[in-house]
Amino acid sequence: MERKVLLEVKGCSKSFPGVKAFNKVDFDLYEGEIHCIVGENGAGKSTFIKMLSGALRPDEGTIIIGGQQYSYLTPALAHQLGITTIYQEISLAPELTVAENIFMGMEPVNRFGFIDFPKLDRESKKLLENLKIDLGVEALVGSLNIPQKQSIQIAKAMAREAKIFILDEPTASYSSNEIGNLLALVKEVAAKGVGVIYISHHLEEVFSIHDRITILRDGNKVASHQKNGVTLEKIISEMVGRDLSMFYTRELVDINYTKAVEFKDISGGDIKDVSFKIHQGEIVGLAGMVGSGRTDLVRLIFGADQKSSGTVFVEGHEIQVTNPSLAIKAGLSLLTEDRQKTGVILEHNVKWNISIVHMANTSGHFINERKEREDVNHYVKAIDIKTPTIYQEVRHLSGGNQQKVVLAKWLYADANVIIFDEPTRGIDIGSKEEIYKLMVQLARQGKYILMVSSDMPELIAMCDRVIVMRQGRIVGEIGRGQLSEENVLTYSIGGIL
Amino acid sequence: MSLNIELTKRTAKWINKSNRSVYYLLGIMVIAGIVMSFLDPNFLTVRNIFNVLNQQSTLGIVTMGVTMALIAGCIDLTVGNLLATVAGIAAIALSRWGLSDGWAILLACSAGLLTGVFNGILVVKTKIDTFIATLGLLTIYQGLALIVSKGNNIYLQGKFGWFGTYRVAGIIPLPVIYFMVITIIAYIVTRYTKFGRKLYAIGGNPEAAFLAGINLDLHKISAYAISGLLAGFTSLIVISRIGQSQPAMGVSYPLEAIAASVIGGVSLSGGRGTIPGVFLGVILLGLIRNSLNILRVPSFYQYVMLGSIIIIAVTLSNLGAARKAGNPN
């Protein structure tokens, strides 16, 4: 049977400063097809969704929908063409009922122009039964859980006769039971002729529902496979496989295995019973997909969020960490992921930014300005921060130099355990290497280093050991000898080595 | 389009500079001073200068407290009605309970301090936007001021006059001395103490400050406490000068204090501004009012002009803040 093509993307590209996020990708979607997209963090999946939902304009290429060619879509146009992106929470009104949400903006009216509620409920009920969604139409949406809300969004899109559904990581924070229900619903919807673009890190989900799998890597389409035409191992090898020239080569440092910082049974929020050690001079990587809980974990360790349980030992001594101030006193530090929002104070100068932790966590009420100036100048020189003077506002510095300012403030505060969260995100290659060199230097000085990173080459090049997280737990640990993109990825997506 | 962007950039740069530097304010005042002294020889006399300082001393002291809170990113609108409430208490203490001057001063300062602490705790614990929270509190103090005084003016019957009117060496009014001393203390606190630096950090980026181990709540409460304390202290000057407390006095202080801060370079979103700048902001407001008086501009028109100046200053500050919120590159 000849199936109708719903969507065709031809040679679409999108560049951001310094990155080609999407490179001449072809993609198509048939009526009733479930087309899955897999790829590592930063492979170009989000860029693709944003182009289809009209949030981003491609630099080149065409999008063909219903025989019409478009060089870009707008959100309104995407909506009009029947493209719906299903999100986890937003776009539903919590104070309205299921039925009111499903028909929002297109409610049936009676002859007086008022909403015909009996008809509204009847129609909604029919729709839900049709999709095998087991929910009362009069329930308030605010009282539903996330999976239920998501199914209501799907019903809402069906009521609007949307033709193309995009689901981006729909099952994050789902239980296995709920995942089953969602996958069944997605199949049900596809059986009614809707084309589904399904994006997930969870390869087992992808395997259970796909008609086709497309693999993206660094903005390129690597391959497409029909159902039953491919194995899990093959897909993993296609998701990874970077050129070796992308890897930085570091000097190795002797690790002192007699001294360690130990985290025991750390729980809190989505993090469950995480235990691990960092030895003196060791660089430990924390890998995992976006949403696997890496940032949550380091915030718990640092006392920025409250742990429900767990203990921290620094060189054998148990320490209480219930707020950042206590963590800092125990020698911990955290270089956050979003350095502009939580790392530096953009409007303040280099001096203030570098001295803040030292200033706030040492005794005495007055600031010794002369000493402060000397110390700050010392660190600016020591790690080569490029700034005309220490009175320059940090917002005028480059990303790499801002990161160095953040590092300097922790060094000035005598941090012993240095936690980097995405240390080189948004930093140019030259500065990246400088940061790597500094890390190695710190390891040599006997610091304990933990590095959260989504950048595979970086993890593999820099780490003595990589811990892999998934759904708030540690699922694997890989020593430097066994470190490869494939191994890290296998653990990240729930596989076993 | 690009011309437009270029112009915006330039304006932003200019504003940024003028905000950070007290020299611009000084320049404006010197020019205004020269012009005014030509227009009226009385303008540049020692007597007139002390007059201006004296007139501005109450607003100036209140402004120092409000500035501390603003630096930490907190707006304090309560100072006016808080001042009236404390004024009522102090006036009752002096006239009806027969408290000595010293005890009355201590009572007023403590009442201001405690109220400030209460404001701070409320703002911190409810996590309501500080503008809204202190707007609510302002209304509560408006009520309290009326309750305390039963809606009446309370007369001091000749007592306590020295506190706000005595002139040292026959020329320097006491309130001017209070104002100077408090300004110098505020300068030292903001410039040379860790407490002050932490306020800047909290206002500049609360999340970064928290992760640097700074106790946000404690410092915000302290900033409100200082603001309350200074408003309480100021109430003493006011009742001493006019010989009575009035339940509706001081209502213009919060906005004038914020205006003076902003003119002096304090950012409404926090983290920026210096005490010398704020001091000049207070004096500039006073000079403008004084000049308009000397030029015999009718008082109704004076309000319009003063308001316009405040709006211009705040607008400039907002442009700076908008730039702060935007992409730093």
Interface residues (C-beta under 8 A of the other chain):
Chain A: F302 A304 N323 P324 S325 A327 I328 K329 L334 T336 Q340 K341 T342 G343 V344 I345 L346 E347 H348 W352 I356 V357 M359 A360 N361 G364 H365 F366 I367 E369 R395 H396 K409
Chain B: Y192 T193 K194 F195 R197 K198 Y200 A201 G204 N205 E207 A208 A209 F210 L211 A212 G213 I214 N215 S267 G271 R272 K324 P328
